[in-house]
Amino acid sequence: MNLEIKEIINNLKLANKINLDKIYLQIEDDEKTEIINLESGEKTKHSEISKSNLLIKMNMNTLLELKENKKNPEDLLFEEKIKISGDIKLLQ
């Protein structure tokens, strides 16, 4: 797993989660969308994610704000810059 993903996991307060293999990060850019598994750091396709997984969606600017710890994840959720779908119990 690369350092950037580890920073995101820490800033999302997911570092102690045992279900990282079921949590995915979808990053949208003007030109492309990438979905990354938080445990392996590998890219995947949206069709491979089941409803029992968790998908965290954000754009590249939000990712940078989160990575650089400029904003709290809860604030980004409130501002609807981060959207979550799937099994939110995985965040507990």
LUMNU-661651 format. One record per residue: residue number from 1; x, y, z of N, C-alpha, C in turn. Coordinates in Angstrom, 3 decimals, always signed. Example, Ala and Ser with C-alpha at 12.3 -4.5 7.8 and 13.67 -1.06 7.14 Angstrom:
<dodren><num>1</num><n_X>+13.190</n_X><n_Y>-5.690</n_Y><n_Z>+7.800</n_Z><ca_X>+12.300</ca_X><ca_Y>-4.500</ca_Y><ca_Z>+7.800</ca_Z><c_X>+13.200</c_X><c_Y>-3.300</c_Y><c_Z>+7.800</c_Z></dodren>
<dodren><num>2</num><n_X>+12.850</n_X><n_Y>-2.250</n_Y><n_Z>+7.080</n_Z><ca_X>+13.670</ca_X><ca_Y>-1.060</ca_Y><ca_Z>+7.140</ca_Z><c_X>+12.900</c_X><c_Y>+0.030</c_Y><c_Z>+7.870</c_Z></dodren>
***
This chain:
<dodren><num>1</num><n_X>+0.843</n_X><n_Y>-1.172</n_Y><n_Z>+0.000</n_Z><ca_X>+0.000</ca_X><ca_Y>+0.000</ca_Y><ca_Z>+0.000</ca_Z><c_X>+0.890</c_X><c_Y>+1.238</c_Y><c_Z>+0.000</c_Z></dodren>
<dodren><num>2</num><n_X>+0.523</n_X><n_Y>+2.215</n_Y><n_Z>-0.811</n_Z><ca_X>+1.396</ca_X><ca_Y>+3.388</ca_Y><ca_Z>-0.876</ca_Z><c_X>+1.128</c_X><c_Y>+4.355</c_Y><c_Z>+0.265</c_Z></dodren>
<dodren><num>3</num><n_X>+2.066</n_X><n_Y>+5.234</n_Y><n_Z>+0.478</n_Z><ca_X>+2.023</ca_X><ca_Y>+6.179</ca_Y><ca_Z>+1.593</ca_Z><c_X>+0.812</c_X><c_Y>+7.093</c_Y><c_Z>+1.516</c_Z></dodren>
<dodren><num>4</num><n_X>+0.430</n_X><n_Y>+7.493</n_Y><n_Z>+0.315</n_Z><ca_X>-0.708</ca_X><ca_Y>+8.387</ca_Y><ca_Z>+0.138</ca_Z><c_X>-2.001</c_X><c_Y>+7.741</c_Y><c_Z>+0.661</c_Z></dodren>
<dodren><num>5</num><n_X>-2.209</n_X><n_Y>+6.468</n_Y><n_Z>+0.356</n_Z><ca_X>-3.397</ca_X><ca_Y>+5.754</ca_Y><ca_Z>+0.826</ca_Z><c_X>-3.368</c_X><c_Y>+5.644</c_Y><c_Z>+2.350</c_Z></dodren>
<dodren><num>6</num><n_X>-2.196</n_X><n_Y>+5.388</n_Y><n_Z>+2.926</n_Z><ca_X>-2.087</ca_X><ca_Y>+5.301</ca_Y><ca_Z>+4.385</ca_Z><c_X>-2.466</c_X><c_Y>+6.625</c_Y><c_Z>+5.043</c_Z></dodren>
<dodren><num>7</num><n_X>-2.049</n_X><n_Y>+7.734</n_Y><n_Z>+4.434</n_Z><ca_X>-2.399</ca_X><ca_Y>+9.053</ca_Y><ca_Z>+4.968</ca_Z><c_X>-3.909</c_X><c_Y>+9.268</c_Y><c_Z>+4.931</c_Z></dodren>
<dodren><num>8</num><n_X>-4.529</n_X><n_Y>+8.874</n_Y><n_Z>+3.835</n_Z><ca_X>-5.979</ca_X><ca_Y>+9.019</ca_Y><ca_Z>+3.692</ca_Z><c_X>-6.688</c_X><c_Y>+8.182</c_Y><c_Z>+4.745</c_Z></dodren>
<dodren><num>9</num><n_X>-6.239</n_X><n_Y>+6.942</n_Y><n_Z>+4.934</n_Z><ca_X>-6.840</ca_X><ca_Y>+6.056</ca_Y><ca_Z>+5.940</ca_Z><c_X>-6.737</c_X><c_Y>+6.681</c_Y><c_Z>+7.324</c_Z></dodren>
<dodren><num>10</num><n_X>-5.578</n_X><n_Y>+7.227</n_Y><n_Z>+7.644</n_Z><ca_X>-5.400</ca_X><ca_Y>+7.882</ca_Y><ca_Z>+8.952</ca_Z><c_X>-6.279</c_X><c_Y>+9.110</c_Y><c_Z>+9.095</c_Z></dodren>
<dodren><num>11</num><n_X>-6.341</n_X><n_Y>+9.933</n_Y><n_Z>+8.054</n_Z><ca_X>-7.118</ca_X><ca_Y>+11.161</ca_Y><ca_Z>+8.125</ca_Z><c_X>-8.619</c_X><c_Y>+10.902</c_Y><c_Z>+8.115</c_Z></dodren>
<dodren><num>12</num><n_X>-9.033</n_X><n_Y>+9.767</n_Y><n_Z>+7.539</n_Z><ca_X>-10.443</ca_X><ca_Y>+9.377</ca_Y><ca_Z>+7.597</ca_Z><c_X>-10.768</c_X><c_Y>+8.663</c_Y><c_Z>+8.910</c_Z></dodren>
<dodren><num>13</num><n_X>-9.753</n_X><n_Y>+8.505</n_Y><n_Z>+9.734</n_Z><ca_X>-9.883</ca_X><ca_Y>+7.834</ca_Y><ca_Z>+11.033</ca_Z><c_X>-10.293</c_X><c_Y>+6.375</c_Y><c_Z>+10.865</c_Z></dodren>
<dodren><num>14</num><n_X>-9.691</n_X><n_Y>+5.713</n_Y><n_Z>+9.874</n_Z><ca_X>-9.975</ca_X><ca_Y>+4.309</ca_Y><ca_Z>+9.597</ca_Z><c_X>-8.788</c_X><c_Y>+3.417</c_Y><c_Z>+9.926</c_Z></dodren>
<dodren><num>15</num><n_X>-7.759</n_X><n_Y>+3.962</n_Y><n_Z>+10.514</n_Z><ca_X>-6.509</ca_X><ca_Y>+3.226</ca_Y><ca_Z>+10.706</ca_Z><c_X>-6.676</c_X><c_Y>+1.944</c_Y><c_Z>+11.505</c_Z></dodren>
<dodren><num>16</num><n_X>-7.585</n_X><n_Y>+1.895</n_Y><n_Z>+12.442</n_Z><ca_X>-7.743</ca_X><ca_Y>+0.706</ca_Y><ca_Z>+13.278</ca_Z><c_X>-8.854</c_X><c_Y>-0.209</c_Y><c_Z>+12.804</c_Z></dodren>
<dodren><num>17</num><n_X>-9.348</n_X><n_Y>-0.024</n_Y><n_Z>+11.623</n_Z><ca_X>-10.460</ca_X><ca_Y>-0.817</ca_Y><ca_Z>+11.120</ca_Z><c_X>-9.970</c_X><c_Y>-2.168</c_Y><c_Z>+10.618</c_Z></dodren>
<dodren><num>18</num><n_X>-10.753</n_X><n_Y>-3.194</n_Y><n_Z>+10.937</n_Z><ca_X>-10.378</ca_X><ca_Y>-4.544</ca_Y><ca_Z>+10.494</ca_Z><c_X>-11.005</c_X><c_Y>-4.885</c_Y><c_Z>+9.150</c_Z></dodren>
<dodren><num>19</num><n_X>-11.896</n_X><n_Y>-4.032</n_Y><n_Z>+8.660</n_Z><ca_X>-12.608</ca_X><ca_Y>-4.321</ca_Y><ca_Z>+7.419</ca_Z><c_X>-12.134</c_X><c_Y>-3.489</c_Y><c_Z>+6.231</c_Z></dodren>
<dodren><num>20</num><n_X>-10.895</n_X><n_Y>-3.066</n_Y><n_Z>+6.240</n_Z><ca_X>-10.409</ca_X><ca_Y>-2.227</ca_Y><ca_Z>+5.144</ca_Z><c_X>-10.524</c_X><c_Y>-2.911</c_Y><c_Z>+3.789</c_Z></dodren>
<dodren><num>21</num><n_X>-10.543</n_X><n_Y>-4.246</n_Y><n_Z>+3.781</n_Z><ca_X>-10.687</ca_X><ca_Y>-4.967</ca_Y><ca_Z>+2.517</ca_Z><c_X>-12.070</c_X><c_Y>-4.776</c_Y><c_Z>+1.905</c_Z></dodren>
<dodren><num>22</num><n_X>-13.035</n_X><n_Y>-4.281</n_Y><n_Z>+2.698</n_Z><ca_X>-14.397</ca_X><ca_Y>-4.061</ca_Y><ca_Z>+2.219</ca_Z><c_X>-14.690</c_X><c_Y>-2.584</c_Y><c_Z>+1.986</c_Z></dodren>
<dodren><num>23</num><n_X>-13.689</n_X><n_Y>-1.730</n_Y><n_Z>+2.169</n_Z><ca_X>-13.872</ca_X><ca_Y>-0.288</ca_Y><ca_Z>+2.015</ca_Z><c_X>-13.088</c_X><c_Y>+0.191</c_Y><c_Z>+0.795</c_Z></dodren>
<dodren><num>24</num><n_X>-13.777</n_X><n_Y>+0.943</n_Y><n_Z>-0.053</n_Z><ca_X>-13.193</ca_X><ca_Y>+1.431</ca_Y><ca_Z>-1.296</ca_Z><c_X>-13.266</c_X><c_Y>+2.949</c_Y><c_Z>-1.349</c_Z></dodren>
<dodren><num>25</num><n_X>-12.302</n_X><n_Y>+3.531</n_Y><n_Z>-2.020</n_Z><ca_X>-12.234</ca_X><ca_Y>+4.971</ca_Y><ca_Z>-2.212</ca_Z><c_X>-12.399</c_X><c_Y>+5.254</c_Y><c_Z>-3.699</c_Z></dodren>
<dodren><num>26</num><n_X>-13.419</n_X><n_Y>+6.033</n_Y><n_Z>-4.034</n_Z><ca_X>-13.638</ca_X><ca_Y>+6.426</ca_Y><ca_Z>-5.425</ca_Z><c_X>-13.203</c_X><c_Y>+7.873</c_Y><c_Z>-5.581</c_Z></dodren>
<dodren><num>27</num><n_X>-12.219</n_X><n_Y>+8.086</n_Y><n_Z>-6.436</n_Z><ca_X>-11.671</ca_X><ca_Y>+9.426</ca_Y><ca_Z>-6.664</ca_Z><c_X>-12.047</c_X><c_Y>+9.847</c_Y><c_Z>-8.074</c_Z></dodren>
<dodren><num>28</num><n_X>-12.760</n_X><n_Y>+10.964</n_Y><n_Z>-8.151</n_Z><ca_X>-13.205</ca_X><ca_Y>+11.474</ca_Y><ca_Z>-9.446</ca_Z><c_X>-12.367</c_X><c_Y>+12.675</c_Y><c_Z>-9.830</c_Z></dodren>
<dodren><num>29</num><n_X>-11.919</n_X><n_Y>+12.636</n_Y><n_Z>-11.061</n_Z><ca_X>-11.162</ca_X><ca_Y>+13.728</ca_Y><ca_Z>-11.647</ca_Z><c_X>-11.924</c_X><c_Y>+14.145</c_Y><c_Z>-12.897</c_Z></dodren>
<dodren><num>30</num><n_X>-11.552</n_X><n_Y>+15.248</n_Y><n_Z>-13.502</n_Z><ca_X>-12.239</ca_X><ca_Y>+15.695</ca_Y><ca_Z>-14.716</ca_Z><c_X>-12.191</c_X><c_Y>+14.642</c_Y><c_Z>-15.818</c_Z></dodren>
<dodren><num>31</num><n_X>-11.102</n_X><n_Y>+13.924</n_Y><n_Z>-15.882</n_Z><ca_X>-10.888</ca_X><ca_Y>+13.007</ca_Y><ca_Z>-16.990</ca_Z><c_X>-11.192</c_X><c_Y>+11.547</c_Y><c_Z>-16.667</c_Z></dodren>
<dodren><num>32</num><n_X>-11.103</n_X><n_Y>+11.162</n_Y><n_Z>-15.387</n_Z><ca_X>-11.272</ca_X><ca_Y>+9.750</ca_Y><ca_Z>-15.069</ca_Z><c_X>-11.765</c_X><c_Y>+9.559</c_Y><c_Z>-13.642</c_Z></dodren>
<dodren><num>33</num><n_X>-12.215</n_X><n_Y>+8.336</n_Y><n_Z>-13.391</n_Z><ca_X>-12.633</ca_X><ca_Y>+7.931</ca_Y><ca_Z>-12.053</ca_Z><c_X>-11.870</c_X><c_Y>+6.669</c_Y><c_Z>-11.691</c_Z></dodren>
<dodren><num>34</num><n_X>-11.277</n_X><n_Y>+6.654</n_Y><n_Z>-10.506</n_Z><ca_X>-10.554</ca_X><ca_Y>+5.477</ca_Y><ca_Z>-10.042</ca_Z><c_X>-11.162</c_X><c_Y>+5.009</c_Y><c_Z>-8.730</c_Z></dodren>
<dodren><num>35</num><n_X>-11.244</n_X><n_Y>+3.696</n_Y><n_Z>-8.582</n_Z><ca_X>-11.734</ca_X><ca_Y>+3.097</ca_Y><ca_Z>-7.348</ca_Z><c_X>-10.611</c_X><c_Y>+2.244</c_Y><c_Z>-6.785</c_Z></dodren>
<dodren><num>36</num><n_X>-10.273</n_X><n_Y>+2.492</n_Y><n_Z>-5.515</n_Z><ca_X>-9.125</ca_X><ca_Y>+1.841</ca_Y><ca_Z>-4.878</ca_Z><c_X>-9.578</c_X><c_Y>+1.140</c_Y><c_Z>-3.608</c_Z></dodren>
<dodren><num>37</num><n_X>-9.155</n_X><n_Y>-0.102</n_Y><n_Z>-3.445</n_Z><ca_X>-9.410</ca_X><ca_Y>-0.836</ca_Y><ca_Z>-2.214</ca_Z><c_X>-8.454</c_X><c_Y>-0.316</c_Y><c_Z>-1.151</c_Z></dodren>
<dodren><num>38</num><n_X>-8.970</n_X><n_Y>+0.039</n_Y><n_Z>+0.032</n_Z><ca_X>-8.122</ca_X><ca_Y>+0.658</ca_Y><ca_Z>+1.050</ca_Z><c_X>-7.156</c_X><c_Y>-0.312</c_Y><c_Z>+1.716</c_Z></dodren>
<dodren><num>39</num><n_X>-7.438</n_X><n_Y>-1.607</n_Y><n_Z>+1.690</n_Z><ca_X>-6.496</ca_X><ca_Y>-2.549</ca_Y><ca_Z>+2.290</ca_Z><c_X>-5.337</c_X><c_Y>-2.846</c_Y><c_Z>+1.343</c_Z></dodren>
<dodren><num>40</num><n_X>-5.659</n_X><n_Y>-3.171</n_Y><n_Z>+0.103</n_Z><ca_X>-4.613</ca_X><ca_Y>-3.576</ca_Y><ca_Z>-0.840</ca_Z><c_X>-4.005</c_X><c_Y>-2.395</c_Y><c_Z>-1.590</c_Z></dodren>
<dodren><num>41</num><n_X>-4.753</n_X><n_Y>-1.301</n_Y><n_Z>-1.714</n_Z><ca_X>-4.287</ca_X><ca_Y>-0.169</ca_Y><ca_Z>-2.510</ca_Z><c_X>-4.430</c_X><c_Y>-0.401</c_Y><c_Z>-4.005</c_Z></dodren>
<dodren><num>42</num><n_X>-5.080</n_X><n_Y>-1.514</n_Y><n_Z>-4.373</n_Z><ca_X>-5.228</ca_X><ca_Y>-1.847</ca_Y><ca_Z>-5.792</ca_Z><c_X>-6.492</c_X><c_Y>-1.219</c_Y><c_Z>-6.369</c_Z></dodren>
<dodren><num>43</num><n_X>-6.403</n_X><n_Y>-0.878</n_Y><n_Z>-7.651</n_Z><ca_X>-7.553</ca_X><ca_Y>-0.330</ca_Y><ca_Z>-8.356</ca_Z><c_X>-8.513</c_X><c_Y>-1.463</c_Y><c_Z>-8.687</c_Z></dodren>
<dodren><num>44</num><n_X>-9.791</n_X><n_Y>-1.125</n_Y><n_Z>-8.723</n_Z><ca_X>-10.815</ca_X><ca_Y>-2.104</ca_Y><ca_Z>-9.044</ca_Z><c_X>-11.901</c_X><c_Y>-1.439</c_Y><c_Z>-9.879</c_Z></dodren>
<dodren><num>45</num><n_X>-12.860</n_X><n_Y>-2.241</n_Y><n_Z>-10.329</n_Z><ca_X>-13.986</ca_X><ca_Y>-1.729</ca_Y><ca_Z>-11.109</ca_Z><c_X>-15.205</c_X><c_Y>-1.617</c_Y><c_Z>-10.204</c_Z></dodren>
<dodren><num>46</num><n_X>-16.066</n_X><n_Y>-0.666</n_Y><n_Z>-10.526</n_Z><ca_X>-17.269</ca_X><ca_Y>-0.446</ca_Y><ca_Z>-9.720</ca_Z><c_X>-18.120</c_X><c_Y>-1.710</c_Y><c_Z>-9.656</c_Z></dodren>
<dodren><num>47</num><n_X>-18.161</n_X><n_Y>-2.471</n_Y><n_Z>-10.718</n_Z><ca_X>-18.987</ca_X><ca_Y>-3.679</ca_Y><ca_Z>-10.768</ca_Z><c_X>-18.519</c_X><c_Y>-4.752</c_Y><c_Z>-9.786</c_Z></dodren>
<dodren><num>48</num><n_X>-17.298</n_X><n_Y>-4.647</n_Y><n_Z>-9.288</n_Z><ca_X>-16.756</ca_X><ca_Y>-5.629</ca_Y><ca_Z>-8.347</ca_Z><c_X>-17.095</c_X><c_Y>-5.309</c_Y><c_Z>-6.892</c_Z></dodren>
<dodren><num>49</num><n_X>-17.771</n_X><n_Y>-4.188</n_Y><n_Z>-6.655</n_Z><ca_X>-18.105</ca_X><ca_Y>-3.765</ca_Y><ca_Z>-5.292</ca_Z><c_X>-19.539</c_X><c_Y>-4.172</c_Y><c_Z>-4.992</c_Z></dodren>
<dodren><num>50</num><n_X>-19.728</n_X><n_Y>-4.915</n_Y><n_Z>-3.915</n_Z><ca_X>-21.080</ca_X><ca_Y>-5.354</ca_Y><ca_Z>-3.542</ca_Z><c_X>-21.696</c_X><c_Y>-4.378</c_Y><c_Z>-2.544</c_Z></dodren>
<dodren><num>51</num><n_X>-22.995</n_X><n_Y>-4.550</n_Y><n_Z>-2.287</n_Z><ca_X>-23.703</ca_X><ca_Y>-3.678</ca_Y><ca_Z>-1.341</ca_Z><c_X>-23.224</c_X><c_Y>-3.890</c_Y><c_Z>+0.087</c_Z></dodren>
<dodren><num>52</num><n_X>-22.539</n_X><n_Y>-5.000</n_Y><n_Z>+0.341</n_Z><ca_X>-22.012</ca_X><ca_Y>-5.239</ca_Y><ca_Z>+1.691</ca_Z><c_X>-20.670</c_X><c_Y>-4.538</c_Y><c_Z>+1.896</c_Z></dodren>
<dodren><num>53</num><n_X>-20.168</n_X><n_Y>-3.881</n_Y><n_Z>+0.858</n_Z><ca_X>-18.947</ca_X><ca_Y>-3.092</ca_Y><ca_Z>+0.952</ca_Z><c_X>-19.313</c_X><c_Y>-1.637</c_Y><c_Z>+1.207</c_Z></dodren>
<dodren><num>54</num><n_X>-18.304</n_X><n_Y>-0.817</n_Y><n_Z>+1.436</n_Z><ca_X>-18.499</ca_X><ca_Y>+0.610</ca_Y><ca_Z>+1.641</ca_Z><c_X>-17.718</c_X><c_Y>+1.362</c_Y><c_Z>+0.581</c_Z></dodren>
<dodren><num>55</num><n_X>-18.364</n_X><n_Y>+2.335</n_Y><n_Z>-0.047</n_Z><ca_X>-17.718</ca_X><ca_Y>+3.145</ca_Y><ca_Z>-1.067</ca_Z><c_X>-17.710</c_X><c_Y>+4.594</c_Y><c_Z>-0.597</c_Z></dodren>
<dodren><num>56</num><n_X>-16.508</n_X><n_Y>+5.179</n_Y><n_Z>-0.525</n_Z><ca_X>-16.334</ca_X><ca_Y>+6.572</ca_Y><ca_Z>-0.136</ca_Z><c_X>-15.951</c_X><c_Y>+7.340</c_Y><c_Z>-1.396</c_Z></dodren>
<dodren><num>57</num><n_X>-16.810</n_X><n_Y>+8.288</n_Y><n_Z>-1.791</n_Z><ca_X>-16.605</ca_X><ca_Y>+9.028</ca_Y><ca_Z>-3.045</ca_Z><c_X>-16.175</c_X><c_Y>+10.459</c_Y><c_Z>-2.751</c_Z></dodren>
<dodren><num>58</num><n_X>-15.230</n_X><n_Y>+10.924</n_Y><n_Z>-3.553</n_Z><ca_X>-14.795</ca_X><ca_Y>+12.319</ca_Y><ca_Z>-3.461</ca_Z><c_X>-14.070</c_X><c_Y>+12.705</c_Y><c_Z>-4.742</c_Z></dodren>
<dodren><num>59</num><n_X>-13.907</n_X><n_Y>+14.003</n_Y><n_Z>-4.943</n_Z><ca_X>-13.136</ca_X><ca_Y>+14.438</ca_Y><ca_Z>-6.108</ca_Z><c_X>-11.676</c_X><c_Y>+14.655</c_Y><c_Z>-5.701</c_Z></dodren>
<dodren><num>60</num><n_X>-10.856</n_X><n_Y>+14.948</n_Y><n_Z>-6.664</n_Z><ca_X>-9.418</ca_X><ca_Y>+15.075</ca_Y><ca_Z>-6.417</ca_Z><c_X>-9.089</c_X><c_Y>+16.216</c_Y><c_Z>-5.457</c_Z></dodren>
<dodren><num>61</num><n_X>-9.806</n_X><n_Y>+17.334</n_Y><n_Z>-5.559</n_Z><ca_X>-9.552</ca_X><ca_Y>+18.467</ca_Y><ca_Z>-4.652</ca_Z><c_X>-9.846</c_X><c_Y>+18.092</c_Y><c_Z>-3.207</c_Z></dodren>
<dodren><num>62</num><n_X>-10.934</n_X><n_Y>+17.371</n_Y><n_Z>-2.988</n_Z><ca_X>-11.286</ca_X><ca_Y>+16.922</ca_Y><ca_Z>-1.634</ca_Z><c_X>-10.248</c_X><c_Y>+15.942</c_Y><c_Z>-1.121</c_Z></dodren>
<dodren><num>63</num><n_X>-9.781</n_X><n_Y>+15.057</n_Y><n_Z>-1.991</n_Z><ca_X>-8.738</ca_X><ca_Y>+14.107</ca_Y><ca_Z>-1.614</ca_Z><c_X>-7.494</c_X><c_Y>+14.843</c_Y><c_Z>-1.125</c_Z></dodren>
<dodren><num>64</num><n_X>-7.115</n_X><n_Y>+15.895</n_Y><n_Z>-1.828</n_Z><ca_X>-5.932</ca_X><ca_Y>+16.667</ca_Y><ca_Z>-1.432</ca_Z><c_X>-6.157</c_X><c_Y>+17.380</c_Y><c_Z>-0.102</c_Z></dodren>
<dodren><num>65</num><n_X>-7.365</n_X><n_Y>+17.927</n_Y><n_Z>+0.108</n_Z><ca_X>-7.678</ca_X><ca_Y>+18.567</ca_Y><ca_Z>+1.390</ca_Z><c_X>-7.574</c_X><c_Y>+17.565</c_Y><c_Z>+2.533</c_Z></dodren>
<dodren><num>66</num><n_X>-8.057</n_X><n_Y>+16.366</n_Y><n_Z>+2.279</n_Z><ca_X>-8.017</ca_X><ca_Y>+15.314</ca_Y><ca_Z>+3.289</ca_Z><c_X>-6.597</c_X><c_Y>+14.829</c_Y><c_Z>+3.527</c_Z></dodren>
<dodren><num>67</num><n_X>-5.870</n_X><n_Y>+14.617</n_Y><n_Z>+2.449</n_Z><ca_X>-4.492</ca_X><ca_Y>+14.131</ca_Y><ca_Z>+2.545</ca_Z><c_X>-3.609</c_X><c_Y>+15.108</c_Y><c_Z>+3.312</c_Z></dodren>
<dodren><num>68</num><n_X>-3.789</n_X><n_Y>+16.390</n_Y><n_Z>+3.034</n_Z><ca_X>-2.983</ca_X><ca_Y>+17.421</ca_Y><ca_Z>+3.684</ca_Z><c_X>-3.558</c_X><c_Y>+17.833</c_Y><c_Z>+5.040</c_Z></dodren>
<dodren><num>69</num><n_X>-4.622</n_X><n_Y>+17.146</n_Y><n_Z>+5.445</n_Z><ca_X>-5.262</ca_X><ca_Y>+17.372</ca_Y><ca_Z>+6.736</ca_Z><c_X>-5.732</c_X><c_Y>+18.817</c_Y><c_Z>+6.899</c_Z></dodren>
<dodren><num>70</num><n_X>-6.177</n_X><n_Y>+19.413</n_Y><n_Z>+5.789</n_Z><ca_X>-6.660</ca_X><ca_Y>+20.794</ca_Y><ca_Z>+5.828</ca_Z><c_X>-8.081</c_X><c_Y>+20.873</c_Y><c_Z>+6.366</c_Z></dodren>
<dodren><num>71</num><n_X>-8.843</n_X><n_Y>+19.777</n_Y><n_Z>+6.185</n_Z><ca_X>-10.226</ca_X><ca_Y>+19.755</ca_Y><ca_Z>+6.666</ca_Z><c_X>-10.510</c_X><c_Y>+18.440</c_Y><c_Z>+7.356</c_Z></dodren>
<dodren><num>72</num><n_X>-11.405</n_X><n_Y>+18.501</n_Y><n_Z>+8.310</n_Z><ca_X>-11.861</ca_X><ca_Y>+17.346</ca_Y><ca_Z>+9.047</ca_Z><c_X>-12.795</c_X><c_Y>+16.511</c_Y><c_Z>+8.156</c_Z></dodren>
<dodren><num>73</num><n_X>-12.708</n_X><n_Y>+15.179</n_Y><n_Z>+8.185</n_Z><ca_X>-13.582</ca_X><ca_Y>+14.353</ca_Y><ca_Z>+7.348</ca_Z><c_X>-15.069</c_X><c_Y>+14.599</c_Y><c_Z>+7.622</c_Z></dodren>
<dodren><num>74</num><n_X>-15.420</n_X><n_Y>+14.861</n_Y><n_Z>+8.875</n_Z><ca_X>-16.811</ca_X><ca_Y>+15.130</ca_Y><ca_Z>+9.205</ca_Z><c_X>-17.302</c_X><c_Y>+16.411</c_Y><c_Z>+8.540</c_Z></dodren>
<dodren><num>75</num><n_X>-16.443</n_X><n_Y>+17.428</n_Y><n_Z>+8.495</n_Z><ca_X>-16.803</ca_X><ca_Y>+18.678</ca_Y><ca_Z>+7.816</ca_Z><c_X>-16.999</c_X><c_Y>+18.443</c_Y><c_Z>+6.326</c_Z></dodren>
<dodren><num>76</num><n_X>-16.127</n_X><n_Y>+17.630</n_Y><n_Z>+5.732</n_Z><ca_X>-16.250</ca_X><ca_Y>+17.332</ca_Y><ca_Z>+4.314</ca_Z><c_X>-17.531</c_X><c_Y>+16.548</c_Y><c_Z>+4.015</c_Z></dodren>
<dodren><num>77</num><n_X>-17.921</n_X><n_Y>+15.670</n_Y><n_Z>+4.929</n_Z><ca_X>-19.196</ca_X><ca_Y>+14.960</ca_Y><ca_Z>+4.787</ca_Z><c_X>-20.366</c_X><c_Y>+15.933</c_Y><c_Z>+4.870</c_Z></dodren>
<dodren><num>78</num><n_X>-20.318</n_X><n_Y>+16.818</n_Y><n_Z>+5.849</n_Z><ca_X>-21.375</ca_X><ca_Y>+17.809</ca_Y><ca_Z>+6.045</ca_Z><c_X>-21.512</c_X><c_Y>+18.714</c_Y><c_Z>+4.822</c_Z></dodren>
<dodren><num>79</num><n_X>-20.382</n_X><n_Y>+19.076</n_Y><n_Z>+4.227</n_Z><ca_X>-20.376</ca_X><ca_Y>+19.924</ca_Y><ca_Z>+3.036</ca_Z><c_X>-20.693</c_X><c_Y>+19.134</c_Y><c_Z>+1.770</c_Z></dodren>
<dodren><num>80</num><n_X>-20.927</n_X><n_Y>+17.832</n_Y><n_Z>+1.922</n_Z><ca_X>-21.231</ca_X><ca_Y>+16.907</ca_Y><ca_Z>+0.832</ca_Z><c_X>-20.100</c_X><c_Y>+16.803</c_Y><c_Z>-0.184</c_Z></dodren>
<dodren><num>81</num><n_X>-18.883</n_X><n_Y>+17.014</n_Y><n_Z>+0.270</n_Z><ca_X>-17.715</ca_X><ca_Y>+16.815</ca_Y><ca_Z>-0.583</ca_Z><c_X>-17.269</c_X><c_Y>+15.362</c_Y><c_Z>-0.539</c_Z></dodren>
<dodren><num>82</num><n_X>-17.678</n_X><n_Y>+14.647</n_Y><n_Z>+0.514</n_Z><ca_X>-17.460</ca_X><ca_Y>+13.207</ca_Y><ca_Z>+0.620</ca_Z><c_X>-18.840</c_X><c_Y>+12.568</c_Y><c_Z>+0.684</c_Z></dodren>
<dodren><num>83</num><n_X>-19.046</n_X><n_Y>+11.553</n_Y><n_Z>-0.142</n_Z><ca_X>-20.315</ca_X><ca_Y>+10.830</ca_Y><ca_Z>-0.138</ca_Z><c_X>-20.027</c_X><c_Y>+9.366</c_Y><c_Z>+0.154</c_Z></dodren>
<dodren><num>84</num><n_X>-20.903</n_X><n_Y>+8.761</n_Y><n_Z>+0.929</n_Z><ca_X>-20.706</ca_X><ca_Y>+7.377</ca_Y><ca_Z>+1.340</ca_Z><c_X>-21.918</c_X><c_Y>+6.550</c_Y><c_Z>+0.904</c_Z></dodren>
<dodren><num>85</num><n_X>-21.631</n_X><n_Y>+5.364</n_Y><n_Z>+0.368</n_Z><ca_X>-22.715</ca_X><ca_Y>+4.444</ca_Y><ca_Z>+0.030</ca_Z><c_X>-22.283</c_X><c_Y>+3.026</c_Y><c_Z>+0.429</c_Z></dodren>
<dodren><num>86</num><n_X>-23.283</n_X><n_Y>+2.196</n_Y><n_Z>+0.688</n_Z><ca_X>-22.994</ca_X><ca_Y>+0.819</ca_Y><ca_Z>+1.089</ca_Z><c_X>-23.197</c_X><c_Y>+0.626</c_Y><c_Z>+2.565</c_Z></dodren>
<dodren><num>87</num><n_X>-22.471</n_X><n_Y>-0.317</n_Y><n_Z>+3.142</n_Z><ca_X>-22.619</ca_X><ca_Y>-0.719</ca_Y><ca_Z>+4.541</ca_Z><c_X>-21.847</c_X><c_Y>+0.228</c_Y><c_Z>+5.459</c_Z></dodren>
<dodren><num>88</num><n_X>-22.551</n_X><n_Y>+1.224</n_Y><n_Z>+6.009</n_Z><ca_X>-21.866</ca_X><ca_Y>+2.207</ca_Y><ca_Z>+6.862</ca_Z><c_X>-21.455</c_X><c_Y>+1.628</c_Y><c_Z>+8.208</c_Z></dodren>
<dodren><num>89</num><n_X>-21.934</n_X><n_Y>+0.435</n_Y><n_Z>+8.527</n_Z><ca_X>-21.494</ca_X><ca_Y>-0.218</ca_Y><ca_Z>+9.775</ca_Z><c_X>-19.988</c_X><c_Y>-0.493</c_Y><c_Z>+9.754</c_Z></dodren>
<dodren><num>90</num><n_X>-19.413</n_X><n_Y>-0.534</n_Y><n_Z>+8.575</n_Z><ca_X>-17.975</ca_X><ca_Y>-0.777</ca_Y><ca_Z>+8.445</ca_Z><c_X>-17.156</c_X><c_Y>+0.386</c_Y><c_Z>+9.007</c_Z></dodren>
<dodren><num>91</num><n_X>-17.784</n_X><n_Y>+1.533</n_Y><n_Z>+9.204</n_Z><ca_X>-17.082</ca_X><ca_Y>+2.691</ca_Y><ca_Z>+9.769</ca_Z><c_X>-17.034</c_X><c_Y>+2.674</c_Y><c_Z>+11.289</c_Z></dodren>
<dodren><num>92</num><n_X>-17.809</n_X><n_Y>+1.788</n_Y><n_Z>+11.905</n_Z><ca_X>-17.863</ca_X><ca_Y>+1.753</ca_Y><ca_Z>+13.369</ca_Z><c_X>-16.665</c_X><c_Y>+1.059</c_Y><c_Z>+13.951</c_Z></dodren>
***
